[in-house]
Amino acid sequence: MAALIDTRILLQKFRGIPSIIPRRNRVKAKWAATRPKFPATGLALQNFDMNYGTQLGELWPSVRVSMLSEQKYGALVNNFAAPEVMRDLEMQGARDFVYIDVSSGEESGTAQEHSQGLPSSVLTSSETLEDTVRPALSPNIKCFLFPRGDISRFRPARPDSCGTLGYYLLDAASVLPVLALDVQEGHTVLDLCAAPGGKTLALLQTLAIRRLAVNDASVSRTARLRRVLQSYVPKELWTEDRVRITSFDGRKWGELERDTFDRVLVDVPCTTDRHSLLEEDNNIFKRIRTKERQKLPLLQTQLLLAGIQAARPGGDVVYSTCTLSQLQNECVVEHAVHLAQEEMGITVHVQDLGPLTRLFRDTFRFAPSIRLGELVLPHLTANFGPIYLCKLHRVS
Ligand SMILES: C[S@@+](CC[C@H](N)C(=O)[O-])C[C@H]1O[C@@H](n2cnc3c(N)ncnc32)[C@H](O)[C@@H]1O
């Protein structure tokens, strides 16, 4: 019963201080009665301490405290809104990290150094990206951030005179998979797991896509994505012939439309580590969701394979997650590359993202020694991520 009593009153009693809350106003704290015995957030923390403690070693304590602290947001500029928005963001004290880093980033170390230690089965064609990364970065994607260590919050975006919102708040590191995708003029693009639509919106900001297929298995989340597009993109720009929105099981995409897209983004469902540590709602660490959680690597591998099939030979696929888990990141990529070759006769090469991430090393903290992709580690002075990304080039 003690747990049902307001803790403030208990504390006051304990300290011998008379309660200042009149008896009639005292309420039993509701949370005490409804709080789960084993909160999913606590189970997530236990799980992470066990797994990431080993995986990240001495880096884990600082990543842990950052993930338990307030996340830092970026403001993705909406090119379809009135241009004053950038002045507004600058007035708030924020700067575009894509432009700043690309214009001032000095590359250190070579792609060769980065790719040392890769297994021969996943050869890296590093020089292609090394040579093209600067011109390839879309000049139209702009994401504003407050300076390192500055934890100010953005004001909510205001609609312009046409009702279009000027910016979209998101984890700035989630722009990296879209930049890595390297969308070029006239490309056809598939966003296989798209809702609620942050990366779809970033893809549209490139102003380069000829046809965009946007898919998410969840009907309710697809509806949310539509609402995002309605708020940010004038209707005439996402007509059916340019933007196709579907709610299919992405695992079956390879059966529907193979060898088609220039670029495919596979931003899979995962343990969403930050959410799992902080929110009970929709938490995948709830006991009742154990099986679903255990099956994630399988679902992720199937989705990545479908994405690889959907890409045309010569096309590129970016796989991304918002977890630190090796099982959901590197292991999934390795397994999918192997299965694509063995079971589908499709050869894919892992691309070296070192040249891209070196441009952004002043903005994000990247994990050392990631073999295939890149991993953004949360840090108190740059509290973005976790975001994992890996780029695959479909050869045949
Ligand atoms: C990490 S979220 C995607 C976030 C999104 N790309 C963004 O930037 O806003 C993963 C999404 O995958 C969807 N999903 C889960 N299983 C799927 C499946 N079999 N096929 C397609 N989408 C799926 C979920 O509904 C969820 O919206």
The ligand as an SDF file (V2000), in Angstrom:
LIG
                    3D

 27 29  0  0  0  0  0  0  0  0999 V2000
   12.2560    2.8000  -38.9550 C   0  0  0  0  0  0  0  0  0  0  0  0
   10.6260    2.9060  -39.4940 S   0  0  0  0  0  0  0  0  0  0  0  0
   10.8030    3.8410  -40.9710 C   0  0  0  0  0  0  0  0  0  0  0  0
   11.0580    5.2960  -40.7500 C   0  0  0  0  0  0  0  0  0  0  0  0
   10.9620    6.1160  -42.0130 C   0  0  0  0  0  0  0  0  0  0  0  0
   11.8630    5.6450  -43.0430 N   0  0  0  0  0  0  0  0  0  0  0  0
   11.2320    7.5730  -41.7490 C   0  0  0  0  0  0  0  0  0  0  0  0
   12.3330    8.0530  -42.0400 O   0  0  0  0  0  0  0  0  0  0  0  0
   10.3210    8.2490  -41.2530 O   0  0  0  0  0  0  0  0  0  0  0  0
   10.3000    1.3070  -40.1060 C   0  0  0  0  0  0  0  0  0  0  0  0
    8.9800    1.1650  -40.7910 C   0  0  0  0  0  0  0  0  0  0  0  0
    8.9280   -0.1330  -41.3590 O   0  0  0  0  0  0  0  0  0  0  0  0
    7.5650   -0.4940  -41.4450 C   0  0  0  0  0  0  0  0  0  0  0  0
    7.5030   -1.9440  -41.6870 N   0  0  0  0  0  0  0  0  0  0  0  0
    7.5190   -2.9560  -40.7870 C   0  0  0  0  0  0  0  0  0  0  0  0
    7.4550   -4.1350  -41.4150 N   0  0  0  0  0  0  0  0  0  0  0  0
    7.3900   -3.8670  -42.7410 C   0  0  0  0  0  0  0  0  0  0  0  0
    7.2710   -4.6740  -43.9030 C   0  0  0  0  0  0  0  0  0  0  0  0
    7.2240   -6.0030  -43.8290 N   0  0  0  0  0  0  0  0  0  0  0  0
    7.2180   -4.0540  -45.0960 N   0  0  0  0  0  0  0  0  0  0  0  0
    7.2630   -2.7070  -45.1850 C   0  0  0  0  0  0  0  0  0  0  0  0
    7.3360   -1.9010  -44.1190 N   0  0  0  0  0  0  0  0  0  0  0  0
    7.4150   -2.4760  -42.9170 C   0  0  0  0  0  0  0  0  0  0  0  0
    6.9890   -0.0190  -40.1360 C   0  0  0  0  0  0  0  0  0  0  0  0
    5.5970    0.1620  -40.2430 O   0  0  0  0  0  0  0  0  0  0  0  0
    7.7580    1.2870  -39.9160 C   0  0  0  0  0  0  0  0  0  0  0  0
    6.9850    2.3790  -40.3080 O   0  0  0  0  0  0  0  0  0  0  0  0
  1  2  1  0
  2  3  1  0
  2 10  1  0
  3  4  1  0
  4  5  1  0
  5  6  1  0
  5  7  1  0
  7  8  2  0
  7  9  1  0
 10 11  1  0
 11 12  1  0
 11 26  1  0
 12 13  1  0
 13 14  1  0
 13 24  1  0
 14 15  1  0
 14 23  1  0
 15 16  2  0
 16 17  1  0
 17 18  1  0
 17 23  2  0
 18 19  1  0
 18 20  2  0
 20 21  1  0
 21 22  2  0
 22 23  1  0
 24 25  1  0
 24 26  1  0
 26 27  1  0
M  CHG  2   2   1   9  -1
M  END
$$$$
